[in-house]
Amino acid sequence: MKIHRSKFSFLESNLSKPDVLILLGARQVGKSTLMDEIKALVSKDYETRAYNLEFPDDLHFFSKSDSDLFNEFKSFENLVLFIDEFHYLKNASKFFKAIYDLKKNIKIIASGSSSLEIHKHLKESMAGRQKTVRIYPLALDEWSQTKGNIEDFIVTGGLPGLVHLDDRDEKIDYLSQIVQTYILKDIKGLIKEENIRAFNHLLFFLAENQGQVISTSSVANEIKMTSKTVESYLTILEQTYVNYSLSSYSKKLSNELKKSKKYYFYDNGIRNSLVKNFQKISNREDKGFLYESFVFLELHKTVKANVDLRFWRTKQGDEVDFIWIEDLVPIPMEVKSDYKDSRPPKSLIKFMKNYPEAPYGIIFNESRNEEIIFQEEYRIKFISFDKLKDGFFQDMY
């Protein structure tokens, strides 16, 4: 079945603008499919050319000199140029800039998933000429179009390729192939050969400890490498969209953690493939962390330029899973698989006492939807997981 992606409308509305559209995201999250859908949309009114630089013939075409390559396109009017996996293009930013500066109605839409170097070049030379669009695995509102079970989504994740697979074993095999072919293969190309074993150890350590507060020094001790090397690997994982870091929130209290972080893989299915566990949620010891990871990924996909996402923890162990900070206003968020207690978690209330500017707190849970006023002072919203698909983030206040 065809899934309507929320990014499609934005891409469509941007077609009449001169910006170079850069679609960035991990492998197999749907970048190429989105480009194909845009190509089908514009083919009636525009000339189109499409290239995938993982195909030898297409890559050979772009191996021409800069001037010859530029001359291939400068005569076009009303052209939409699609370049998939553009990170294989050596002088991408120079080429994009030259086409943009022609001002001849040539629109470039390109996608990329790896190469740290190209990201750096784009930032340096494409300022004011590009618009970057992050593409993620399916969000809950997109996946809900399949009419599937939310617990299956939390366990197997939101990679679009799963939508057409009904058999559980097929889904597990598909996710394993993504791990083996793309994560372990592509990213290994960015590290030294002699460090591959340690890098693999890091991947599995992060998967096993997803959502837990860890420091680079503790990871370094675990995988027997220097903290500097671990930090460089974590940077590679983050800049290739495989793993996200979450920093701590620290503003007022001397005992708040300031440097520790939590880490989450970009998709629960990929994480579960690494730990080789696809049991139902009800049977799992890591049930709480799975729900927490699911909520984090939904939050992360909706973060805007005026929003920051953190967690909060003190040295005494008080912790709030997430702090959503919009226009500098913090909203503490806790994730509970099932919460029937009439009293909110102590850590949530402690945060709100110390940060009275927080308008309310949120407790995400399996089934409870209501709002209470605790101790005649603290406004607490209980929101069930399935409500995350209903435009919840459009109106936080």
C-alpha positions, 0 to 999 in steps of 0.5 A, spaced: 500 500 500 502 507 498 503 511 505 502 518 504 508 521 507 508 528 511 514 531 508 511 530 501 506 536 501 512 540 504 517 538 498 511 539 493 510 547 495 518 548 495 518 546 487 517 553 485 522 556 489 530 556 487 533 552 493 536 546 492 533 541 496 537 536 500 533 530 503 538 527 508 536 521 512 539 514 514 538 508 508 531 505 507 527 511 510 524 513 504 528 518 500 528 515 493 521 513 494 519 521 495 523 523 490 520 518 485 513 521 487 515 528 486 518 526 479 511 523 477 508 529 480 512 534 476 513 530 469 507 533 466 510 540 467 517 540 467 523 536 464 526 531 468 533 528 469 534 523 474 540 519 477 542 514 482 550 515 483 550 508 486 549 506 479 555 505 475 553 508 469 550 514 472 556 515 477 560 515 470 556 521 467 558 525 473 565 523 473 566 529 467 570 535 468 566 541 472 565 545 466 563 539 462 558 537 467 555 544 467 555 545 460 550 538 460 545 542 464 546 550 462 541 550 456 535 547 460 529 551 462 524 548 467 528 542 469 528 538 475 534 534 476 534 529 481 540 526 484 540 520 489 546 518 493 549 525 491 554 524 496 558 520 491 559 526 487 566 529 489 564 536 487 557 536 489 557 543 492 560 546 487 556 543 482 549 545 486 552 552 487 553 553 479 546 550 477 543 555 482 547 561 480 544 560 473 537 563 475 534 559 469 529 555 473 533 549 474 531 545 480 535 540 484 533 535 488 538 531 491 538 525 497 544 523 501 545 518 507 553 518 509 559 522 507 561 526 513 565 530 508 559 532 503 555 535 509 561 539 511 562 542 504 554 544 504 554 548 510 560 552 508 558 553 500 551 553 500 549 558 505 542 561 502 542 556 497 539 550 500 534 547 504 535 541 508 529 536 509 530 530 514 527 524 512 526 519 518 522 512 518 515 512 518 512 516 524 506 513 528 501 518 524 504 515 517 504 508 519 497 508 522 495 508 515 496 501 515 491 499 520 496 495 524 497 494 531 501 500 535 505 494 539 508 491 532 510 498 530 514 499 537 517 492 536 519 492 528 519 500 527 517 504 522 522 503 516 517 503 510 520 497 507 516 493 512 509 495 510 509 490 504 511 484 509 506 481 512 510 475 515 514 476 522 520 472 519 520 476 513 520 483 517 526 480 522 530 478 515 529 485 512 531 488 518 537 484 519 539 485 512 539 493 513 543 492 519 548 487 515 548 491 508 548 498 510 550 500 518 555 495 518 558 496 511 557 503 510 559 506 516 565 501 517 567 505 511 568 511 515 573 508 520 580 504 520 580 497 519 583 495 525 578 498 529 572 494 526 571 490 532 571 495 537 566 499 533 561 493 532 562 492 540 560 500 541 554 498 536 551 492 541 553 496 547 549 502 545 543 497 543 543 494 549 543 500 553 538 504 549 535 510 553 540 509 559 544 515 562 551 513 560 558 517 559 563 516 554 568 514 559 564 508 561 563 506 554 571 507 553 572 502 558 567 497 556 570 497 549 577 498 551 578 504 547 580 511 548 574 516 550 576 520 544 575 515 539 569 513 542 566 520 541 569 520 534 565 514 533 559 517 536 559 523 532 559 518 525 553 515 528 549 521 529 551 524 522 549 518 518 543 519 522 543 512 525 544 514 532 541 520 536 544 523 542 540 526 548 543 531 552 541 533 559 538 539 562 541 543 567 539 550 569 538 551 576 541 546 581 548 544 582 547 537 583 544 536 576 547 532 571 551 536 566 555 532 561 552 525 561 547 523 555 542 518 553 543 515 546 537 512 541 537 508 535 534 511 529 529 506 529 526 501 534 526 495 529 534 496 527 535 496 535 531 490 536 535 487 530 542 488 533 540 485 540 536 480 536 530 480 540 523 481 537 518 478 542 512 482 544 512 487 548 508 484 554 514 479 554 520 483 555 524 485 560 526 492 556 519 494 555 520 500 559 525 502 554 522 500 548 516 505 550 521 510 552 525 509 545 518 510 541 516 516 544 523 519 543 523 518 536 516 521 535 518 527 539 525 527 535 521 527 528 517 533 530 523 538 533 523 545 530 528 550 530 525 553 536 525 547 540 530 543 544 529 536 547 533 534 553 532 529 559 533 531 566 537 527 572 540 529 578 546 526 582 541 523 587 537 519 581 531 524 580 530 523 573 525 525 568 525 522 561 524 528 556 524 535 557 521 539 551 523 546 551 519 550 546 521 558 546 525 556 552 519 554 556 520 547 559 515 541 559 517 535 563 515 528 560 515 521 563 514 515 559 510 509 563 507 503 560 501 503 565 500 508 570 494 508 574 497 511 581 493 517 583 500 521 584 504 523 579 512 520 579 516 524 584 521 526 580 516 530 575 513 534 581 520 535 583 522 538 576 516 542 576 517 545 583 524 547 581 522 550 574 515 553 576 515 556 569 513 549 566 506 550 564 504 542 566 507 535 566 506 530 561 505 522 562 505 518 556 502 511 557 498 505 554 491 507 555 490 513 560 487 520 557 486 525 562 488 532 566 489 533 573 491 538 578 496 535 583 496 538 590 492 544 587 498 547 584 501 542 578 497 541 572 499 534 569 496 531 563 496 523 561 496 522 554 496 515 551 501 513 546 496 512 540 494 520 541 501 521 538 499 520 531 493 525 532 497 532 531 499 532 539 505 537 537 501 542 533 498 545 540 503 544 546 499 549 550 
